[in-house]
Amino acid sequence: MYKVDIQRDLAKAAALERKRNKELQRQSRIFNVKNRTIGVDVETLANQVAERKSQEEREKAVNEAFGAQQLYYDKLALLLEEHQNQKTQDLNKALLEFREQYQKPESRREFDLNDPEGLKKDKPARISDDDPRCGPASLQRFQGEDLSTTARKKFQQQQSRSWLTEQQKEKATTMAQQKYSDNLFDLKRIELDQRAMHLSNLEEECRKAINVAVKNINQALEAELTEKQRVEKQRTQEENFAEMYNHLTSNILTENPATANSVFGSHRVITDRWKGMTPQQLEEIRKAQEEQCQEKKIMKEEEKKLDTEWDKQRLLSAEVGLTIQREQEKISRHLRESLDKYNQQLAREQNTHLQYLEQEVYTNPPTAQYFAQFNTSSR
């Protein structure tokens, strides 16, 4: 009893320690400013996701194994059901044949009581003195009149013997039928077993053939990939050699000036092939530049006149704007003076309201001890 109490106390202490550790971990997560302001614990979520995926993979593997096993048992159950149905059909057929052959209504002992043709087949109450139907209750033959005792007993013995023989024959026939049914059941079971083994062998051969075909296909694909890589490598080398030869013999490196002529006209050139202008072209450019300088001087004089006119217009606009600005400043000054008076009145009213709250309403302000009781637990 003392030992059990010690184990119970240790278990309680361990449970309290686990609970305390969980509470400390929870407080460290909740009171962590970084996690609370930035987001959740990504590492823990990632671990949970990984555990979830591993659990789903394990469940998927288990389900696939159970599915394969279920398919195997379904096939086996179908074979057994087919065998059982065939056996039931054979037994029912044999039973019907036996009934039609050995259990006809006419062969029953009580058939004369249910015979629809009984009145037509009925005989008189007494045909002769040897009539076996004349018993004591028939009032047709009385004591002392039994004249056919020996014949009657002999007939009864023969009848019992014939009944015995028929029963033996029926028993032998039943045993033969049962033995035949057992033989059929054994043959059917052997056939089903052989069929199941044949199907299993066929499935194994099919699986081997599929593996061989997959292996051959993989080898062919590998050989095709190797040949394709070799052809691609050879083609790349040939292209590189051709490119090097074209660069060495191209017009760029040989600096052929005729390559700069454009097909769109003699006044146009191909810039990436052009090696410079002719003296005639340079003279034409200088003349065009001098003409542009003269045109630019004329344009500057016109712009100077236009700027003078604009300066006069700006001076007039500035004088009008200065007059409008002085009027606006005067209006703004009056508005500020009225707004200052209104703000001073609001300040006096607010100070009066604050004094009322501090002296009449908030008479018991909270201390630091009141705020220290919060955030002491994660719950």
C-alpha positions, 0 to 999 in steps of 0.5 A, a space after each residue: 500500500 505504501 509503495 502504491 501511494 509513493 507511485 501515485 504521488 510521483 505520477 501526480 508530481 510528474 503530471 503537475 510538472 508537465 502541466 507547468 512546462 506546457 503553461 510556461 511554453 504557452 506563455 513564451 509563445 503568447 507573450 513573445 512580442 515578435 510572434 505577436 506583432 509579426 505572425 505565427 510560429 512558422 516552424 511549428 506550422 511547417 512541422 505540423 504540415 510535414 507530420 500531416 503529409 507523412 500521416 497521409 502517406 502512411 494512411 494512403 499506403 495502408 489503404 492501398 494495401 487494404 485495397 489489394 487485400 480486399 481485391 484478392 479476397 473479393 476474387 476468392 469470395 466470388 470463386 467460393 460463391 460460384 462453387 457454392 451456387 454450382 453445388 447447390 444447383 447440383 444438389 437441388 437437381 439430384 434431389 428433384 431427380 430422386 423425388 421424381 424417381 423414388 418419392 412419387 405420390 402413388 408409392 406412399 402408404 397413405 396415398 389411398 386416403 388422399 387419392 382423388 380416384 379413391 371412390 372409383 377404385 374402391 371395392 365392396 365391403 367383402 369380396 370373399 372369405 379371404 378378403 384381408 380388408 374384413 377385420 373385426 370392425 368391418 362386421 363382415 367377418 367374425 371370430 371363428 371365421 378366419 379361414 385364411 390365417 396362413 395365407 395372410 401371415 405369409 402375405 404379411 411376411 412377404 410384404 415386410 420382406 419387400 418393405 425391408 428390401 425397398 428400404 435397403 435399396 433406398 438407403 443404398 441409393 441415398 448413399 450412392 447419391 451422397 457419394 456421387 455428390 461428394 465426388 462432384 464437390 471434390 472434383 469441383 473444388 480441385 477444378 477451382 483450385 487448379 483454376 485459381 493456380 492457373 490464374 495466379 500463374 498467368 498473372 505472374 507471367 503477365 507481370 514478368 512480361 510487363 517488367 521485361 517490356 518496360 526494361 526493353 523500352 527503357 533500354 531503347 529510350 536510353 540508347 535513343 537519348 545517347 544517340 540524340 545527344 551524340 548527334 546534337 553534340 556533333 551538329 553543335 561542333 559543326 555549327 561552331 566551326 562554320 561560324 568561326 570560318 564565316 567570321 574570319 572571311 566576313 566583310 566586317 573583319 576584311 573592312 570592305 567599304 562596299 558592304 556599307 551601301 544600302 539597298 534603299 538608296 545611295 544616300 543611305 548606309 548600313 551603320 554597323 558596316 559604315 567606315 566614315 564619310 567622304 570629303 564631299 559629304 563633309 562639305 555639304 554638312 558644313 554648309 548645312 550647319 552655317 545655314 542653320 546658324 543663320 536661321 537660329 540667330 533670326 529666331 533668337 531675335 524674334 524670341 527676344 522681342 517676344 520676351 520683352 512683351 511678356 515681361 511687360 505683361 508680367 509686371 502689370 499682372 504682378 501689380 494687380 496680384 499684389 493688390 488682391 493679396 493685400 485685400 486677402 491678408 486683411 480678410 485673413 487677419 480678421 478671421 484669425 482674430 475671431 478664431 483666436 477669441 473662439 479658441 480661448 473660450 473653448 479652452 476656458 470651458 475645457 479647463 473647467 470640465 477637466 477640473 470638475 472630472 478630477 475633483 468630482 468624478 475621478 476620485 479613485 485613480 488606479 495604482 500600479 498594483 491594479 495593472 500588475 494583476 493582468 498578463 500573469 497567465 496565458 489563459 
